[in-house]
Amino acid sequence: MSPLEFAAVCVAGGLGAALRFVVDGLVRQRVRTTFPFGTAVINLSGSLVLGLLTGLTLSSVVSPAWALVAGTGLMGGYTTFSTASVETMRLLQERRYALALGNGFVVLALTVLLGLVGFWLGSGL
């Protein structure tokens, strides 16, 4: 990795984190519930984009260098498995077992599914 690529990944990571902050805030303003919909929306959309990006890269539509910046940088800063884990533990501590199960397993399964959908779409373009 060149110094320029490294810098681009770092900047993209910061932009991804800022985008996550904005998206989470917008979702929280519109959806008032104890379920962490903001994090779910972020991780679901991020998985779709990462799958799409992977498919486009393997189809030679996107260069590996751009995939590194967009995937590792932007989407790495945007998505957040650790926050989803903490939110699941919080729901368990609050004895909201159904919500914890939904957040811990259903959202995880959907992220994998959306990653596959994105890959399929990217591979077919």
Secondary structure, 3 states (H helix, E strand, C coil): CCHHHHHHHHHHHHHHHHHHHHHHHHHHHHCCCCCCHHHHHHHHHHHHHHHHHHHHHHCCCCCHHHHHHHHHHHHHHHCCHHHHHHHHHHHHHCCCHHHHHHHHHHHHHHHHHHHHHHHHHHHHC
